[in-house]
Amino acid sequence: MKTLELLLSQNRPLVMGILNTTPDSFSDGGKFLKQGDAIKQIERMLKCGADIIDIGGESTRPGAAEVPEQEEIERVMPLVEAANKMGAVVSVDTSKASVMKEALAQGVELINDVRALQEEGAIEVVANSRAHVCLMHMQGSPRTMQQNPTYEDVTNEVKDMLRQRIAVCTKHGIEAKRIIIDPGFGFGKTLQHNCQLMHLLDELKELECPILVGVSRKRMIGDILDREVDDRIIGSVVAAAYAAQKGAKILRVHDVDETVQAIKIVQAFEKQ
């Protein structure tokens, strides 16, 4: 049986398939609100080679509305159950302690938190489990983060914040081996910030945690290519492959099949 710990020990990047069961996510909002459609998407992503399925019930795009806890639970938990039955390694994308608790009770192996366990009760819930956690850097909040993001040195500031959160988590009993880090592309960052951060992504290796990168179909891809959301697949796949070359261990993507193919090609060349 696959586990996240076993996957992380493999000498290759992992592909995390995104499943947003939301009406307002920037790329696939509304597509998978119906359980049947969402379950079929999980099946498709697993068939295409997704290592992890990341299920989210609240959009974190700029300006997105907050979702009540119970509504988020009702959106996410049936899909967690379905993915578990398919043998998937499941991640839940949430910042709410109550949602985390429900997900962990269902055997979820990864909590993917854009707020890096800073919400009330979140760090205690994860500490009392055996699950991994992904700590993401964000300047501001999803509602306001893109209004005027500023840094003196974005890479060092991202690194410093993640280092601080790792220290807090380990102090609360979350072993370092359970922590994954995400620099948070597009979360309180301009295009220039994002590009600099990607160029220097390998500097995050000094934190000694697996690196997760999520740039799939994001505005930074659209700005570079002058393309709308539905026409950003090639740019997203190239960015994911570049991130893998710079040390990313987990690639969080919408386009699983295309990303898996790209990584297989890169891996074949690297083995020579």
Helices and strands as residue ranges (DSSP letters): H 4-8, E 14-20, H 35-47, E 52-56, H 69-85, E 89-93, H 97-105, E 110-113, H 122-127, E 132-136, H 154-171, G 176-178, E 179-182, H 191-199, G 201-207, E 212-213, H 219-225, G 229-231, H 233-245, E 250-253, H 256-270
